[in-house]
Amino acid sequence: MFKEILHQTKASFLFVMIFTVLTGLVYPGIVTLLGKTFFPRQAEGSLIEKNGKKVGSELIGQPFDAPQYFWSRPSATAPYAYNAAASGGSNAGSTNPDFLKTVQGRVEALRKADPTNPKPVPMDLVTASASGLDPHISLAAAAYQVERVARDRKIDVKLVKNLVEKYTDRGFLGFMGDPGVNVLKLNLALDELK
């Protein structure tokens, strides 16, 4: 009986070691090699460069709060906003007093940055996404900010609207998912207008 247990233990140990190497080293190595070969930009994080310097990823949001920029969707990550190592929402419910205070503070900041804007503030400008890393805002959130950005930059509103249209992602195959505007790409394009 002891020989049988020893035999089963050796077989189990060998099985675990083989599959640890296959699934922990070989498979990830092959997938990484294929990714870097066929999709090198995406495999490196879809990084965006400006003047030879990496300025961010098109897949992770960044904070913007100057009035001449489009503002991103808020982030609930800690210890700082858009921290990819701490992806996650606040998990605060819609009746949580702290959550309501946070949302009200965000609404007030948007109103202060653009006091003449009578439009209702879009939800995605005052609430964080589930990941806290969303690089996109809705078309409504972009439209809400167009006039402020144009006024602060002293450029034509139509030019800003055209840039919003240019940096709108239409979703997979053009119809799956809601359209969204990549805030980092849009703000970089605005900076190039100078």
C-alpha positions as CSV (number, residue, x, y, z in Angstrom):
1,M,0.0,0.0,0.0
2,F,2.8,2.4,0.9
3,K,4.4,1.7,-2.5
4,E,1.1,2.7,-4.2
5,I,0.8,5.9,-2.3
6,L,4.5,6.8,-3.1
7,H,3.9,6.0,-6.8
8,Q,0.7,8.2,-6.8
9,T,2.6,11.0,-5.0
10,K,5.5,10.9,-7.5
11,A,3.0,10.9,-10.4
12,S,1.1,13.8,-9.0
13,F,4.2,15.8,-8.3
14,L,5.5,15.1,-11.9
15,F,2.1,16.1,-13.3
16,V,2.1,19.4,-11.3
17,M,5.7,20.2,-12.4
18,I,5.0,19.5,-16.1
19,F,1.9,21.6,-16.2
20,T,3.5,24.3,-14.1
21,V,6.2,24.6,-16.8
22,L,3.7,24.3,-19.7
23,T,1.1,26.8,-18.3
24,G,3.5,29.0,-16.3
25,L,6.4,29.4,-18.7
26,V,5.9,27.8,-22.2
27,Y,2.4,29.1,-22.9
28,P,3.0,32.7,-21.7
29,G,6.3,32.7,-23.5
30,I,4.7,31.7,-26.8
31,V,1.8,34.2,-26.4
32,T,4.3,37.0,-25.6
33,L,6.4,36.1,-28.6
34,L,3.4,36.0,-30.9
35,G,2.1,39.3,-29.5
36,K,5.4,41.1,-29.8
37,T,5.8,39.7,-33.4
38,F,2.3,40.4,-34.8
39,F,1.1,43.3,-32.5
40,P,4.2,45.0,-31.2
41,R,2.6,48.3,-30.3
42,Q,-0.3,46.7,-28.4
43,A,2.0,44.2,-26.7
44,E,4.0,47.1,-25.3
45,G,0.9,48.8,-23.8
46,S,-0.4,50.9,-26.7
47,L,1.9,53.7,-25.6
48,I,1.6,57.2,-27.1
49,E,4.7,59.2,-27.8
50,K,5.1,62.9,-28.3
51,N,8.4,64.3,-29.4
52,G,10.1,61.0,-28.7
53,K,8.8,60.8,-25.1
54,K,6.2,58.4,-23.9
55,V,3.3,60.4,-22.5
56,G,0.8,57.7,-21.7
57,S,-1.2,54.8,-22.9
58,E,-4.3,55.0,-25.0
59,L,-5.8,52.3,-22.7
60,I,-5.4,54.1,-19.4
61,G,-6.9,57.4,-18.4
62,Q,-5.0,60.4,-17.1
63,P,-6.0,63.3,-14.9
64,F,-6.7,66.7,-16.6
65,D,-8.2,69.6,-14.6
66,A,-7.0,72.7,-16.5
67,P,-9.9,74.4,-18.3
68,Q,-8.2,74.3,-21.7
69,Y,-8.2,70.5,-21.6
70,F,-11.0,68.0,-21.9
71,W,-11.4,66.4,-18.5
72,S,-11.3,62.6,-18.1
73,R,-13.7,60.4,-16.3
74,P,-12.8,60.5,-12.6
75,S,-10.7,57.7,-11.1
76,A,-11.3,55.9,-7.8
77,T,-7.9,54.2,-7.7
78,A,-5.5,54.7,-4.8
79,P,-3.0,56.1,-3.7
80,Y,-3.3,58.3,-6.8
81,A,-5.7,58.6,-9.7
82,Y,-5.4,56.2,-12.7
83,N,-3.1,53.9,-10.8
84,A,-3.1,50.7,-13.0
85,A,-1.7,48.7,-10.1
86,A,-4.8,49.4,-8.0
87,S,-7.5,49.2,-10.6
88,G,-11.0,49.2,-9.2
89,G,-14.0,51.4,-8.4
90,S,-14.9,53.0,-5.1
91,N,-17.7,50.4,-4.4
92,A,-19.6,53.2,-2.8
93,G,-23.4,52.9,-3.3
94,S,-25.5,55.7,-4.8
95,T,-26.9,56.5,-1.3
96,N,-23.6,56.6,0.5
97,P,-23.1,60.1,1.9
98,D,-19.4,60.2,1.1
99,F,-20.1,59.2,-2.5
100,L,-22.8,61.9,-2.8
101,K,-20.4,64.5,-1.4
102,T,-17.6,63.4,-3.8
103,V,-20.0,63.6,-6.8
104,Q,-21.3,67.0,-5.7
105,G,-17.7,68.2,-5.4
106,R,-17.0,67.1,-9.0
107,V,-20.1,68.8,-10.3
108,E,-19.1,72.0,-8.5
109,A,-15.6,71.8,-10.0
110,L,-17.0,71.4,-13.5
111,R,-19.5,74.3,-12.9
112,K,-16.6,76.5,-11.6
113,A,-14.5,75.8,-14.6
114,D,-17.4,76.7,-17.0
115,P,-19.9,78.8,-15.1
116,T,-21.9,79.9,-18.2
117,N,-22.6,76.3,-19.2
118,P,-26.3,75.6,-18.6
119,K,-26.2,71.9,-19.8
120,P,-26.7,69.1,-17.2
121,V,-23.4,67.5,-16.3
122,P,-23.0,64.1,-17.9
123,M,-22.8,61.2,-15.4
124,D,-19.4,59.9,-16.6
125,L,-17.8,63.3,-15.7
126,V,-18.7,62.9,-12.0
127,T,-18.5,59.1,-11.4
128,A,-15.6,56.7,-11.8
129,S,-15.8,53.6,-13.9
130,A,-15.6,50.1,-12.4
131,S,-11.8,49.9,-13.3
132,G,-11.1,53.5,-12.4
133,L,-8.8,53.6,-15.5
134,D,-11.2,54.5,-18.3
135,P,-9.4,56.5,-21.0
136,H,-12.6,57.5,-22.8
137,I,-15.5,59.8,-22.1
138,S,-18.9,59.7,-23.7
139,L,-19.9,61.9,-26.6
140,A,-22.2,63.8,-24.2
141,A,-19.3,64.4,-21.8
142,A,-17.1,65.7,-24.7
143,A,-20.0,67.9,-26.0
144,Y,-20.4,69.3,-22.5
145,Q,-16.8,70.5,-22.5
146,V,-16.3,71.7,-26.1
147,E,-17.2,75.4,-25.6
148,R,-15.1,75.7,-22.4
149,V,-12.1,74.3,-24.2
150,A,-12.5,76.4,-27.3
151,R,-13.0,79.6,-25.2
152,D,-10.0,78.9,-23.0
153,R,-7.8,78.1,-26.0
154,K,-9.3,81.0,-28.0
155,I,-10.0,78.8,-31.0
156,D,-13.1,78.1,-33.1
157,V,-15.7,75.8,-31.5
158,K,-16.1,74.0,-34.9
159,L,-12.4,73.1,-34.9
160,V,-12.8,71.6,-31.4
161,K,-15.9,69.7,-32.4
162,N,-14.0,68.3,-35.5
163,L,-11.2,67.1,-33.2
164,V,-13.8,65.4,-30.9
165,E,-15.2,63.6,-34.0
166,K,-11.7,62.6,-35.1
167,Y,-10.8,61.0,-31.8
168,T,-14.1,59.3,-31.2
169,D,-13.9,55.5,-31.1
170,R,-17.0,54.0,-32.6
171,G,-16.7,50.6,-30.9
172,F,-15.9,47.1,-32.2
173,L,-16.9,46.8,-35.9
174,G,-18.4,50.3,-35.7
175,F,-21.6,49.3,-33.9
176,M,-20.7,47.1,-30.9
177,G,-20.5,49.2,-27.8
178,D,-21.1,52.9,-27.2
179,P,-18.9,55.4,-28.9
180,G,-16.3,57.2,-26.7
181,V,-13.7,59.9,-27.0
182,N,-10.1,59.1,-26.1
183,V,-9.2,62.0,-23.8
184,L,-5.4,61.8,-24.0
185,K,-5.3,61.6,-27.8
186,L,-7.8,64.5,-28.0
187,N,-5.8,66.7,-25.6
188,L,-2.5,66.0,-27.4
189,A,-4.1,66.9,-30.7
190,L,-5.3,70.2,-29.1
191,D,-1.8,71.0,-27.9
192,E,-0.5,70.5,-31.5
193,L,-2.8,73.4,-32.7
194,K,-0.5,76.0,-31.0
